[in-house]
Amino acid sequence: MNRFYFDHNATTPVSPEVLEALEPVLREVYGNASSIHHYGQAAKQRLEEARRQVAALIRAEPQEIVLLSGGTEADNLAILGTVRNSPHPERHVITTTIEHPAVLGACAQLEREGAAVTYVRVGSDGVADPEDIRRALRPETVLVSVMHANNELGTVQPIADIARLAHEAGAVFHSDGVQALGKVPVDLAALGVDLYSMSGHKIYAPKGVGALYVRQGTQLAPILFGGPHERGRRAGTENVAGAVALGRAAEWLKENLDAETARVRALRDRLERGILGRVPAVEVNGGHAPRTPNTTSIRFEGIQGEALVIALDLKGFAVSSGAACSSGAVEPSHVLTAIGLPPDQARATIRFSLGRSNTVEQVDALVEAVAELAAHLRRVSTAHV
């Protein structure tokens, strides 16, 4: 049986060009990048080359890139590091109700430490209103954190407008860019963010490597303690091989993003048209908002999303009923309930996220499978009523 992967927002396969770059580093570049001998300096050179490649993709300076273990660490360093570094006796943070658990968990930790956090609601389209952010600002607001693109809906947030409001209020602005990088152009100079989180395994590099953009002059308290690595911002021996993989993935995106974005958007739109044309009583969540080109969140009335995920997997199609980090949870997705869906509708939602390996033939086969299985599951459900 052929198997086709439509869950790229959860993770991506390591790409051929990344594997090619990674193999000789794992085999030959084993020095510690902090060592001054030949082996250490060879590792240091590869590390700095990767830093330049990541910076070039997002129009930043290499010294503004902190290499670390992934998106969760990047979010934690940005949020905890900013607020703990603040001299304000009263510290206030603004975020949204649809953020990734890495952001929500860091904010919950700050609340335990005595900070105040405002969780701004989003509209039914899954997009935050900058005016709601403006109204939430206080004199003691030290940080605003709003994701660039949502992992479940694909909705793209107006982060340039929100960054401007945050700066007018004297606050630092952070954006979790894990689901935007590699899907939409990211020009941090134009967006005006101070901190931007990135993850390698969402852009065809391995798991365990990521980066945090830190605008020059932005101050952070470290959350890991040890040596003075990464200009004192992230202690620990650098993952040189992971950094090389991340850098090569960034380099490929810089060269190919426009063409790949157009190709994947056409596939995503074909998938949506096919399902909406073949399956009754379905709706795209956030479908009228700006979205990443690879993501669609579709609600199937009267069907348990988990049942459809399992049935599709048995047919050879990998999809998701929500975020991978929440799979298996009894509660419905916090993102879907945040846009106003009742629990039964949230549980009836499937996320399809496309990537480099997907083709027209795969999309058409997926549409056929969804139509067949949705009809079957509804018949079964009706028979048991």
N, C-alpha and C positions, 0 to 999 in steps of 0.2 A: 504493500500500500504506500502510495506517495504521501508525504507529509509536507504541509505548507504552513509557514509561520506568519501569523498576523498579530503578533504581540510585541512589537518593537518598542513600545513605551515602557514595557517592563524591563527589557534588556535587548541588546543587539548581538548578533554573532560577531566574532572578531573577523575583520575584513582581510582579504588576501594581502593587501599592501601593508597592513599593520603586522600581520604574521611575518611577512618578509623582513620588515624592519626589526621585529622583536627577536627573531631567532639568533642572529649573530651577537646581539647584546647579551642575551642570557648565556651564551656560550663563551664569549670573549671579554665582555666589559664587566668584570666582577669586582672591580676596585670600589672602595668607599670614597664617595665624592668629596669627603672632607680630608682625605689623605693627600699629602703633598708630593708623593712619589708618582712615577709614571702611570701606574695603574689607577691611582686615585684621580689624577688629572685627566686621564682618558674618560673616566666616568663623569667627571665634572663638565667636560666639554659636551658630552652627549646630553647631560641634564640641561645645560644652558641653551643648547640648540633646540631642545623640546620647548623650553620656556619661550623662546623667540617664536616658534611656530604657533603656539597657543595664542600669544599676544597678537600676532599678525592676523589671525582669524577674527578677533574681536576688536581690532584697532586700538590696542593698548600698548603700553611700554613693557618690555620683558621684566623689568624690576617690579612691576605691579602684579605679577603672577606668583601666587603662592601654590606650590605643588603639594598635594596631600592625598588622602585615601579615597575621596569620593564626595558625592553631593551632601551626604549627611554631615560629614565632618566640616565641609565648607559652610553649610548653613549654621552649624553650631558655633564655629569660630566667628563668623560674621555677627551673629546675634548676641551670643554670650560675651564675645570679645569686645564688642562695641559698648554694650550696656555696663558691663563690669568696669570698663575703663572710664566711664563717665564720672565727672566730678560732681554732678548734680546730686543733692541729698535726696530728692524725690525723682525717681526715674520712671518714665512712661514710654510704652512701646505701642505701636499700631501695626496690626496685621489684618488678614482677612480670614473668613471662615472656611475658605476652600484651599488653604495652604497644605503643602505636603506635611506628613507627620514629623519630619525632621525640623521643620519650622515651628509647628504647633508644640512639639515636645520641648524645644528649647525655650519657647515663650512660657510654657507651664513651669519649667525650672526657674525662670526669672521671677515668676509670681511667688514661688516658694521662697525665693530670696528677698522678697519684699517689693519688687517692682510691680507697677500697674500695667495691665495689658488691655487694650481695646481691640476686640475682634469685629471688624467691619463686615457687615453682610454684603453679599453681592446680589445682583438682579437675577431674574429668572433665566436670563441668557448666559449666566455664569461670568459676568464681567463686573468688576468693581467700578463704582462711580467716583471719579476724583473729588467730586464735591462732598461725598461722604467721608473721604479721607480728610479733606479740609476741615469739616466740622468736628472731626475727632481730635484734631491737633490741640495740644495744650502747651503752655509755656515750658513745662517740664518734659515734653516729648523729646527723647534722645534718638529714637530709631523708628523708621517706618520700613516694614518688610512686606513686599508684595511680589508674588511670583510673576515671571514673565509669561509663561504659558502653563495652563493647567494640565496635569498628567492624565486626568480621566476624560475631560471634555475637549481638550485641545484649545480652549478659548485663550486668546492673547489679551493681556491686560494693558491698559494705557500707561505704561510705566514711565514714559518720558514726562507726561503731565503730572504724574504722582511724584516723581523725583523733584520736579520744579517746586511743587507745593511744600514738600518736605524741606528743601533747602531754604525756601523763603521763611520757614518757621525755625530754622537753625538746627534741623534734625539731620541725621545721617540716613541715607536711603540704601537699602539692600534689596536685591531681587534674586530669587531662586531661579536661575536660568537653565536648570538641568533639562527641562523638556522643550526648551526653545532652541538651544544650541544645536546646530545641524539641521534644523527644520525651517527656521526663518533667519534672515540676515541679522547679525548682532553687531551693531556699531556702538560701543560703549561711550565713545566721545559724544555721539549725537544723543544717546539715551540719557546721559547725565547721571548714571548711577554711581554710587561710591563703592559698592560691594556687589559682586556677581558670582554666584555659585555654578560650578560646572562638574560634570561627571563623565568619565571615560566610557563606561559601559553602555551609555546611551548613544554613543557616536561611533560604535564599531571598534572600540579599544577594549581591553580586558577589564574585568571588575577589579576594584581595589586601587584605583587611581582617579584623581580628579584635580580640580584647581579652584582657587578663589581669587578673583580679581579684587585688588585693594587699591583704590585710587590713591595716587601719590598724595601724602599728607594725612590720609585717614589713619587714625590711631586705633589699635586693637590691643586688648590684653590677651595674652596667650591662654589657651585652655589645656595645652600639653606642656609639661615642664621637663627640661633636660638640657641638651646642647643648644647652641645658637644657630641652628639650621634655619634656612629660609629667612634670613635677615632677622632672626629672633622671633619670627611669627609662628613657626611650627616646628617644635623640637622632634628629633628622630632622624635616623639615617634615611636618606632619600631613596625612594623606589625608582632607581635609574631606569630599569627596563620598562616599568609602567609609564614613566614619564616619556620615554622614547615612543612608546605605543600611542600615548595620548597626543604627542606632537605630530606623529605621522597621520593620525586620524584627522587632526585639525588641518594639516597641510592638504590632505585630499579634499576636505570640505571647502577650503578656500578656492580650490581650482574647479570644483564640480557642483557647488551648492545650487546655483541657479538652474542648471539643467536637471539635476536630480529632484529639486523641489517641484518643477513643472511636471516631470514624469509621474511623481508620486501623487501629486494633487489630482491629476487626470485619473489615476487608478482609484483614489479615494472617492472621487465624484462618481465614477462608474459603479463602484460598490454601493454607494448610497442610492443612486438611481435604480439599480437593479433590485435592491431589497425593498425600497419603497414601492416599486412597480409590481413586485411579485408577492409581497406579504402584506395583508391588510392589517390595520390597527397598529401601525408602527410610527414612531416619531423620532427625529434626531434631536437630542438634547443639545442646546446651545447652537443649533444649526444656523441661526441668523446672525451670530456674532463673528467677529474675526477669529479664525482658528488656524492652528498649525495645519499644514497641507496633508499630513499623513493620518490624522486622527478623526474618528467618528464614534460618537456614543449614541447607540440606537436603543430605544425603549420598545419592547414587544409586549403589548398589553395581554394579560392573561397567561404569561409564560414566566416560569422561574428562570432567572438568568443563569444560575448555576447548572440547572438541568440542560439548558441549551449549550453551555460551555462544554459540559461532559459529552453530550451527544455529538457535537462538532469534533471534539478530540477523537472520539471513536471513528469518525469519518476521515481523520487525518488533518484537521484544521486546528491550529492553536490560536485561541482568542481569549479574552478576559472578561470577567464580570465586574471588574473594577481595578483598582491599583494592586500591583503585585504584593506590595508590603501589607495589604489588608486582606489578602485572599484567605479564605477560611474563617473570616470574622462572621459572627452571628449577626451583628448589627449591620444595617444597610450603610452604604457609602456616605461618609460625612459630606462629600462634595455634592452628591445628588440630593441629599436632604437639604443642604444649604441653598440650593436653587429652587427649593419649594416643592420637590417631589415627595409625596407620601411614601412611607416605607415599602408598600407593595409595588409601587412603580419604580422605586430605586432598585429593588431586587429584580425587576424585570428588564434591566438594562445590560447591554453587552457593549464592551469597548473593542473596536477593531483599530489596530495601529499598524500601518504599513511601513515597508522599508525597502532597502536596496534589492532584496532577493525576489520581491513580488512582481508578477507579470499579469498581463491582461487575462491570460488563460487561467491563472490561479484565481483571480478575482471572479471570473465568470463561474468557475467551479464552486467557489465559496457561495456565491449568490444561489446557485442551484441547491446546494446543501442546506443553506439557511431556509429557503422556501420549503423544501421537503420536510425538514425537521420541525420547523415552526408549526406547520400544518399538523404533523403527527402529535406533537406535544399538546396542542390545543384540543385535538380529538381525545387524547388520553385524559386530559384535565376535565373535559366535559363529561366523559364517561364515568368519572369518579365523583361527580357532583351529586 
